[in-house]
């Protein structure tokens, strides 16, 4: 019944996470009312080992769903069916089209919310479609019959608008710091500082971070500020060259790279988002540049696609499990009428790979 997905490298929910979510949903539906069966019985039902079920049961203990009574005694159910969650219609406002089909953490989140009894709806237009214009976002939200919203990678203006609305909103990534709304995202600044320091130590002086406009304007985000500070720490004057402006289209991205490599070619590129990272690799290949001999390349995301590369891609990774659990907890609280505006971060880490190396030695002029 349970796919052997695991979490190593793929950032999927673990089997224990999946079982915990399923057991919670079954309790809320009234399958068990007083106590939950023992781990051996549940293990036989799910076709997994009892240690995995025990890990799931301990998760439910930590969240207060189950109450332990000691060794050899069944765990009592603390949440009654009468308290069962009200099904929420949760609207998803994506950054780009088909994002929910290619981002594994979004696929897992969608299924987890449905498993918990909620209905998940996708907005007819994405933030990119609407060019982050608040009036257009308001119109789409008004046409969508949703009880709550999850906004993926929202700009500051969009998230400020949601924060003023009566609809509960969860900011998944985006410029959410300091706003009165629930939010979660990976804590990338420490990992990005480590990446930058590593590149500086390897002799790189022309280091460029390619990221979207919403990460740069009206002011750089926390990760971008950390990057610029790390450059300054390494004695490198930081400016627009290191955080360039570009039109967020494939043509605009490649035009920006053409411009960068025409005059003062970067020796290291840090690229935000997997799609743009792959586009950068394609561009370097077209220019006849080798990675990492001519240009070091780092991805700020850890998509499964990158793990198929040889040599392994240098990247920033984070575990999606805590992110998904946090959003499920928010949905649970909202469905019970409990306000929830807590913001949290999940740790990220830098994974050195074969796409970074020493800065190339300038070639002597003939």
Secondary structure, DSSP 4 states (H G I P E B T S, - for coil): ------STTT-PPPHHHHHHHHHHHHHHTTS-SSBPPPHHHHHHHHTS-HHHHHHHHHHHHHTTSEE---TTSPPEE-S-GGGPPPPPEEEEE-SSTTHHHH-HHHHHHHHHHHHTT-EEEE-SS-TTTTTT-HHHHHHHHHHS--SEEEEES--HHHHHHHHTSSSEEEEESSS-TTSSSEEEEEE-HHHHHHHHHHHHHTT---EEEE--GGGTSSS--HHHHHHHHHHHHTT---STTTT----SSHHHHHHHHHHHHHHS--SEEEESSHHHHHHHHHHHHHTT--TTTT-EEEESS--GGGGGSSSPPEEEEE-HHHHHHHHHHHHHHHHTT-----EEEEEEEEE--TT--PPPPPPPP-
